[in-house]
């Protein structure tokens, strides 16, 4: 499921790319079949668990790890934004709860958010919004097909990061179940000219986050 990453790509991920906005992610809904349903697209048995770390998930949210606090603060500071402990705790709780709901690794979702927006509520190229850079038109279709609660104003995707993360996570969970591959799910989520680079970059950050969590807690 995971492809080896060359050294140059790892250097690009951590030292050269300032934000996920450079990938032109737009989560185009054209990749979605018309009969989308959460019960469809069962993953092969060898890929039922997205990662070893997912097996540790419980309904209760664990304390915010130091690596997550550092990563969120560092990335946001690089974009000129301050970060409070309250903001980081709220974000961690949202990521954990939503990821658990849609049976996907919270470290994976954290990596997507890091690459897409550096943990910021921002507007990107082409009108993509929020932490997971979602087009309102795509969100509307996802809401209808996955029977998600719809906001009164789709511009909330820019300011309401729980709403944004819920939609992005639901979409990625579905795509993973359809493709059986996190990398392929990421490519379809991005659906831009640099979708393969985007997927490799996210997977590199994902592996790093799992490693940081293991170093800090001793848990996979």
Residue frames as qw, qx, qy, qz and C-alpha x, y, z in Angstrom:
[[0.000, 0.886, 0.464, 0.000, 0.00, 0.00, 0.00],
 [0.192, -0.918, 0.129, 0.323, 2.90, 2.34, 0.67],
 [0.768, 0.564, -0.047, 0.299, 5.47, 3.13, -2.02],
 [0.675, -0.314, -0.066, 0.664, 9.13, 3.76, -1.15],
 [0.108, 0.989, 0.085, -0.049, 10.04, 7.44, -1.13],
 [0.716, 0.369, -0.116, 0.581, 13.29, 8.61, -2.63],
 [0.489, -0.384, -0.286, 0.729, 15.62, 10.80, -0.59],
 [0.113, 0.136, 0.204, 0.963, 15.02, 13.84, -2.77],
 [0.373, -0.560, -0.530, -0.516, 11.27, 13.64, -2.18],
 [0.588, -0.573, -0.474, 0.319, 11.77, 13.44, 1.58],
 [0.363, -0.182, -0.062, 0.912, 13.92, 16.56, 1.40],
 [0.101, -0.338, -0.409, -0.842, 11.20, 18.27, -0.65],
 [0.473, -0.605, -0.617, -0.169, 8.50, 17.36, 1.84],
 [0.581, -0.639, -0.360, 0.353, 10.17, 18.73, 4.92],
 [0.445, -0.448, 0.037, 0.775, 12.38, 21.56, 3.74],
 [0.159, -0.001, 0.444, 0.882, 11.12, 23.07, 0.49],
 [0.172, -0.519, -0.660, -0.516, 7.33, 22.96, 0.18],
 [0.075, -0.165, 0.373, -0.910, 5.71, 25.76, 2.20],
 [0.535, 0.153, 0.468, -0.686, 2.13, 24.53, 1.95],
 [0.470, 0.236, 0.844, 0.101, -0.21, 22.08, 0.29],
 [0.404, 0.761, 0.213, -0.460, -1.76, 24.89, -1.72],
 [0.048, 0.619, -0.588, -0.518, 1.07, 24.52, -4.25],
 [0.295, 0.014, 0.937, 0.187, -0.34, 21.19, -5.40],
 [0.373, 0.043, -0.361, -0.854, -3.52, 22.73, -6.77],
 [0.017, 0.211, 0.963, -0.167, -5.73, 20.33, -4.85],
 [0.384, -0.053, -0.119, -0.914, -9.39, 20.64, -5.72],
 [0.329, 0.102, 0.877, -0.336, -10.99, 17.35, -4.68],
 [0.398, 0.147, -0.427, -0.799, -12.86, 17.19, -7.98],
 [0.662, 0.070, 0.572, -0.480, -16.11, 15.32, -7.72],
 [0.675, 0.465, -0.380, -0.430, -15.76, 14.07, -11.29],
 [0.232, 0.345, -0.906, 0.081, -13.91, 11.10, -9.84],
 [0.401, 0.005, 0.735, -0.546, -16.95, 9.98, -7.87],
 [0.090, -0.217, -0.883, -0.405, -19.32, 7.39, -9.37],
 [0.397, -0.339, -0.187, -0.832, -22.97, 8.31, -9.36],
 [0.790, -0.378, -0.412, -0.253, -23.95, 5.40, -7.13],
 [0.240, 0.427, -0.630, 0.602, -21.59, 6.31, -4.31],
 [0.748, -0.543, -0.176, -0.339, -22.47, 4.65, -1.05],
 [0.220, -0.696, 0.618, -0.290, -20.48, 4.17, 2.15],
 [0.848, -0.154, 0.474, -0.182, -21.36, 0.48, 2.16],
 [0.850, 0.524, -0.025, 0.045, -19.67, -0.05, -1.20],
 [0.422, 0.750, -0.430, 0.274, -16.05, -0.48, -2.13],
 [0.838, -0.531, 0.124, 0.002, -14.96, -3.01, 0.48],
 [0.092, 0.794, -0.600, -0.011, -11.21, -3.09, 0.97],
 [0.778, 0.180, -0.601, 0.037, -9.30, -6.35, 0.50],
 [0.792, -0.572, -0.215, 0.023, -8.76, -8.15, 3.81],
 [0.737, -0.024, -0.143, 0.660, -5.05, -7.39, 3.81],
 [0.191, 0.290, -0.011, 0.938, -5.86, -3.68, 3.88],
 [0.373, -0.709, -0.575, -0.168, -8.76, -3.52, 6.32],
 [0.472, -0.762, -0.137, 0.421, -6.58, -1.64, 8.82],
 [0.383, 0.911, -0.057, 0.142, -5.13, 1.52, 7.34],
 [0.343, 0.608, -0.586, 0.411, -2.09, 1.32, 9.58],
 [0.548, -0.153, -0.736, 0.367, -0.88, -0.31, 12.76],
 [0.036, 0.032, -0.384, 0.922, -1.60, 2.91, 14.62],
 [0.517, -0.234, -0.287, -0.772, -5.29, 2.68, 13.76],
 [0.656, -0.232, -0.718, -0.008, -5.57, -0.46, 15.90],
 [0.325, -0.142, -0.575, 0.737, -4.95, 1.69, 18.99],
 [0.225, -0.313, -0.155, -0.909, -7.97, 3.94, 18.36],
 [0.119, -0.400, -0.840, 0.346, -10.63, 4.11, 21.04],
 [0.041, -0.796, -0.521, -0.304, -13.76, 6.14, 21.50],
 [0.391, -0.864, -0.108, 0.298, -12.00, 8.32, 24.08],
 [0.474, 0.815, -0.147, 0.300, -9.68, 11.01, 22.76],
 [0.779, -0.238, -0.218, 0.538, -6.14, 10.72, 24.17],
 [0.247, -0.828, -0.020, 0.503, -4.23, 13.78, 25.43],
 [0.513, 0.851, -0.110, -0.017, -2.71, 16.02, 22.79],
 [0.873, -0.112, 0.051, 0.471, 0.79, 14.68, 22.08],
 [0.276, -0.747, 0.139, 0.589, 3.69, 17.12, 22.18],
 [0.385, -0.045, 0.629, 0.674, 4.73, 16.30, 18.63],
 [0.161, 0.681, 0.648, 0.302, 1.29, 17.39, 17.37],
 [0.185, -0.913, -0.202, 0.302, 1.45, 20.64, 19.33],
 [0.386, -0.531, 0.381, 0.651, 4.90, 21.37, 17.94],
 [0.357, 0.198, 0.713, 0.570, 3.96, 20.49, 14.38],
 [0.088, 0.818, 0.553, 0.132, 0.81, 22.60, 14.32],
 [0.246, -0.888, -0.038, 0.386, 2.54, 25.60, 15.90],
 [0.443, -0.364, 0.493, 0.655, 5.58, 25.33, 13.62],
 [0.319, 0.365, 0.696, 0.529, 3.62, 25.09, 10.40],
 [0.002, -0.888, -0.455, -0.056, 1.20, 27.87, 11.30],
 [0.351, -0.783, 0.090, 0.506, 4.04, 30.12, 12.47],
 [0.459, -0.083, 0.565, 0.680, 5.70, 29.63, 9.09],
 [0.127, 0.588, 0.604, 0.523, 2.60, 31.20, 7.56],
 [0.039, 0.320, -0.144, 0.936, 2.58, 34.04, 10.09],
 [0.619, -0.499, -0.299, -0.528, -0.21, 32.71, 12.29],
 [0.163, -0.413, 0.707, -0.550, -0.12, 32.31, 16.06],
 [0.664, -0.176, -0.691, -0.225, -1.37, 29.15, 17.74],
 [0.445, -0.506, 0.423, -0.606, -2.84, 28.79, 21.22],
 [0.080, -0.134, 0.972, -0.174, -2.89, 25.57, 23.26],
 [0.530, 0.329, 0.540, -0.565, -6.69, 25.74, 23.15],
 [0.603, 0.556, -0.275, -0.503, -6.69, 25.80, 19.35],
 [0.275, 0.403, -0.868, -0.091, -4.35, 22.83, 19.14],
 [0.258, 0.024, 0.886, -0.384, -6.38, 20.82, 21.66],
 [0.614, 0.439, 0.285, -0.591, -9.61, 21.53, 19.80],
 [0.538, 0.557, -0.498, -0.389, -8.06, 20.56, 16.48],
 [0.076, 0.283, -0.952, 0.085, -6.63, 17.32, 17.90],
 [0.429, 0.185, 0.735, -0.491, -10.01, 16.38, 19.34],
 [0.643, 0.526, 0.013, -0.557, -11.76, 17.04, 16.04],
 [0.421, 0.511, -0.708, -0.247, -9.25, 15.06, 14.00],
 [0.065, -0.166, 0.959, -0.220, -9.35, 12.12, 16.39],
 [0.494, 0.284, 0.617, -0.542, -13.14, 11.98, 16.73],
 [0.639, 0.562, -0.109, -0.513, -13.88, 12.39, 13.02],
 [0.313, 0.476, -0.806, -0.160, -11.17, 9.92, 11.99],
 [0.227, -0.032, 0.923, -0.309, -12.55, 7.35, 14.42],
 [0.595, 0.408, 0.359, -0.592, -16.05, 7.90, 13.05],
 [0.702, 0.600, -0.194, -0.330, -14.92, 7.21, 9.49],
 [0.939, -0.157, 0.276, 0.131, -12.46, 4.44, 10.40],
 [0.651, 0.636, -0.119, 0.398, -9.33, 6.11, 9.12],
 [0.690, -0.208, -0.288, 0.630, -6.02, 6.84, 10.84],
 [0.123, -0.962, -0.184, 0.157, -5.97, 10.29, 12.53],
 [0.459, -0.544, 0.364, 0.600, -2.26, 10.59, 11.76],
 [0.409, 0.289, 0.651, 0.570, -3.11, 10.18, 8.08],
 [0.053, 0.874, 0.448, 0.181, -5.76, 12.90, 8.24],
 [0.371, -0.833, 0.048, 0.408, -3.32, 15.12, 10.16],
 [0.499, -0.204, 0.509, 0.670, -0.81, 14.65, 7.35],
 [0.281, 0.597, 0.602, 0.449, -3.38, 15.62, 4.72],
 [0.139, -0.953, -0.264, 0.049, -4.24, 18.80, 6.63],
 [0.499, -0.628, 0.232, 0.551, -0.56, 19.64, 7.09],
 [0.435, 0.024, 0.583, 0.686, 0.19, 19.36, 3.39],
 [0.156, 0.696, 0.608, 0.350, -3.03, 20.99, 2.20],
 [0.102, -0.889, -0.208, -0.396, -3.11, 24.05, 4.44],
 [0.358, 0.289, -0.540, 0.704, -0.46, 23.94, 7.19],
 [0.270, -0.462, -0.759, 0.371, -3.32, 23.57, 9.67],
 [0.034, 0.248, 0.101, -0.963, -4.92, 26.86, 8.61],
 [0.394, 0.662, 0.610, -0.187, -8.38, 27.96, 7.55],
 [0.090, -0.492, 0.360, 0.788, -7.38, 29.34, 4.17],
 [0.705, 0.613, 0.215, -0.286, -8.74, 29.81, 0.66],
 [0.532, -0.293, 0.613, 0.506, -6.67, 28.21, -2.06],
 [0.115, 0.278, -0.555, -0.776, -6.44, 28.38, -5.86],
 [0.283, -0.163, -0.814, -0.480, -9.65, 27.63, -7.72],
 [0.539, -0.428, -0.066, -0.723, -11.84, 28.36, -4.72],
 [0.708, -0.176, -0.669, 0.142, -10.86, 25.43, -2.50],
 [0.348, -0.730, 0.108, -0.578, -11.58, 26.15, 1.15],
 [0.743, -0.586, 0.168, -0.277, -10.36, 25.38, 4.64],
 [0.473, -0.601, 0.644, 0.024, -7.95, 22.99, 6.23],
 [0.641, 0.021, 0.745, 0.183, -8.58, 20.16, 3.77],
 [0.058, 0.382, -0.448, -0.807, -9.00, 22.43, 0.73],
 [0.316, 0.380, 0.869, 0.026, -12.46, 21.41, -0.46],
 [0.105, -0.147, -0.411, -0.894, -14.51, 22.92, -3.28],
 [0.455, 0.121, 0.440, -0.764, -18.04, 23.85, -2.17],
 [0.716, 0.258, -0.328, -0.560, -19.42, 22.13, -5.28],
 [0.498, 0.188, -0.843, 0.075, -17.63, 18.92, -4.35],
 [0.081, -0.035, 0.745, -0.661, -18.84, 19.21, -0.77],
 [0.615, 0.134, 0.113, -0.769, -22.45, 19.53, -1.90],
 [0.745, 0.213, -0.546, -0.319, -22.20, 16.35, -3.94],
 [0.324, 0.167, -0.856, 0.366, -20.46, 14.50, -1.12],
 [0.319, -0.023, 0.528, -0.786, -23.20, 15.62, 1.27],
 [0.747, 0.162, -0.105, -0.637, -25.92, 14.24, -0.98],
 [0.729, 0.254, -0.624, -0.120, -24.18, 10.97, -1.74],
 [0.407, 0.091, -0.787, 0.455, -22.94, 10.26, 1.78],
 [0.452, -0.694, -0.503, -0.247, -26.01, 11.74, 3.46],
 [0.449, -0.109, -0.387, 0.798, -24.00, 14.25, 5.49],
 [0.078, -0.831, -0.438, 0.335, -25.55, 17.16, 7.32],
 [0.448, 0.511, 0.239, 0.694, -25.34, 20.27, 5.15],
 [0.233, -0.373, -0.287, 0.851, -24.53, 23.76, 6.42],
 [0.274, 0.829, 0.397, -0.281, -26.73, 26.74, 5.63],
 [0.289, 0.913, -0.241, -0.156, -23.78, 28.46, 3.97],
 [0.954, 0.153, -0.036, 0.254, -21.07, 26.46, 2.20],
 [0.280, 0.764, -0.326, 0.482, -18.58, 29.22, 2.93],
 [0.693, -0.633, 0.260, -0.226, -18.49, 27.71, 6.43],
 [0.957, 0.124, -0.048, 0.257, -16.00, 25.26, 4.93],
 [0.430, 0.629, -0.247, 0.599, -13.51, 28.11, 5.25],
 [0.194, -0.611, 0.363, -0.677, -14.18, 29.04, 8.87],
 [0.823, -0.324, 0.264, -0.384, -15.58, 25.89, 10.49],
 [0.203, 0.527, -0.820, -0.091, -12.72, 23.44, 10.60],
 [0.478, -0.013, 0.833, -0.278, -14.83, 20.66, 12.13],
 [0.710, 0.549, 0.244, -0.367, -17.20, 20.83, 9.17],
 [0.428, 0.734, -0.483, -0.215, -14.28, 20.96, 6.75],
 [0.078, -0.424, 0.899, -0.077, -12.44, 18.04, 8.34],
 [0.635, 0.164, 0.666, -0.356, -15.62, 15.97, 8.49],
 [0.715, 0.626, 0.031, -0.309, -16.23, 16.37, 4.76],
 [0.323, 0.700, -0.630, -0.087, -12.61, 15.77, 3.80],
 [0.276, -0.312, 0.887, -0.200, -12.29, 12.72, 6.03],
 [0.723, 0.293, 0.508, -0.366, -15.58, 11.20, 4.84],
 [0.646, 0.692, -0.202, -0.253, -14.46, 11.62, 1.24],
 [0.173, 0.616, -0.768, 0.026, -11.00, 10.12, 1.81],
 [0.504, -0.132, 0.799, -0.300, -12.46, 7.20, 3.75],
 [0.783, 0.454, 0.280, -0.320, -14.76, 6.43, 0.85],
 [0.530, 0.730, -0.409, -0.139, -11.97, 6.73, -1.71],
 [0.125, -0.498, 0.849, -0.126, -9.75, 4.41, 0.32],
 [0.653, 0.092, 0.690, -0.297, -12.50, 1.81, 0.47],
 [0.730, 0.624, 0.051, -0.273, -12.94, 2.11, -3.29],
 [0.496, 0.730, -0.470, 0.011, -9.26, 1.89, -4.22],
 [0.946, -0.265, -0.104, 0.154, -7.75, -0.16, -1.38],
 [0.670, 0.142, -0.085, 0.724, -4.79, 2.23, -1.45],
 [0.239, -0.790, -0.234, 0.514, -4.09, 5.38, 0.53],
 [0.268, -0.322, 0.394, 0.818, -1.92, 6.73, -2.27],
 [0.059, 0.344, 0.733, 0.584, -4.60, 6.17, -4.90],
 [0.166, -0.782, -0.588, 0.124, -7.21, 7.70, -2.61],
 [0.273, -0.665, -0.010, 0.695, -5.02, 10.78, -2.24],
 [0.205, -0.052, 0.573, 0.792, -4.54, 11.06, -5.99],
 [0.055, -0.565, -0.726, -0.390, -8.28, 10.99, -6.57],
 [0.270, -0.778, -0.414, 0.387, -8.84, 13.43, -3.71],
 [0.236, -0.542, 0.192, 0.783, -6.40, 15.91, -5.25],
 [0.590, 0.584, 0.546, 0.112, -7.21, 15.18, -8.91],
 [0.125, 0.934, -0.141, -0.303, -4.76, 17.84, -10.06],
 [0.685, 0.647, -0.332, 0.055, -1.77, 17.78, -12.42],
 [0.175, 0.549, -0.721, 0.384, 0.56, 17.09, -9.47],
 [0.819, -0.360, -0.017, -0.446, -1.63, 14.47, -7.84],
 [0.911, 0.034, -0.351, 0.214, 1.09, 11.81, -7.69],
 [0.357, 0.374, -0.421, 0.746, 3.55, 14.19, -6.04],
 [0.470, -0.480, 0.139, -0.728, 0.80, 15.29, -3.66],
 [0.929, -0.246, -0.185, -0.207, 0.10, 11.69, -2.66],
 [0.779, 0.155, -0.396, 0.461, 3.78, 10.90, -2.13],
 [0.083, 0.478, -0.330, 0.810, 4.24, 14.04, -0.06],
 [0.667, -0.448, 0.067, -0.591, 1.29, 13.28, 2.20],
 [0.958, -0.118, -0.262, 0.018, 2.45, 9.69, 2.66],
 [0.562, 0.325, -0.425, 0.631, 5.90, 10.95, 3.66],
 [0.226, -0.465, 0.301, -0.801, 4.42, 13.26, 6.29],
 [0.855, -0.292, -0.134, -0.406, 2.12, 10.45, 7.44],
 [0.866, 0.038, -0.406, 0.290, 5.06, 8.12, 8.03],
 [0.270, 0.387, -0.405, 0.783, 6.85, 10.88, 9.92],
 [0.501, -0.456, 0.131, -0.724, 3.86, 11.51, 12.18],
 [0.936, -0.212, -0.240, -0.143, 3.55, 7.83, 13.02],
 [0.709, 0.191, -0.422, 0.531, 7.25, 7.74, 13.86],
 [0.017, -0.457, 0.312, -0.833, 6.99, 10.83, 16.07],
 [0.722, -0.408, -0.008, -0.558, 4.03, 9.35, 17.91],
 [0.932, -0.065, -0.336, 0.117, 5.85, 6.07, 18.46],
 [0.485, 0.321, -0.420, 0.697, 8.91, 7.89, 19.81],
 [0.223, -0.441, 0.250, -0.833, 6.80, 9.93, 22.22],
 [0.737, -0.264, 0.173, -0.597, 4.31, 7.36, 23.45],
 [0.219, -0.286, 0.933, -0.011, 5.76, 3.98, 22.58],
 [0.597, 0.377, 0.646, -0.290, 2.48, 3.18, 20.82],
 [0.214, 0.048, 0.694, 0.686, 2.01, 2.46, 17.13]]
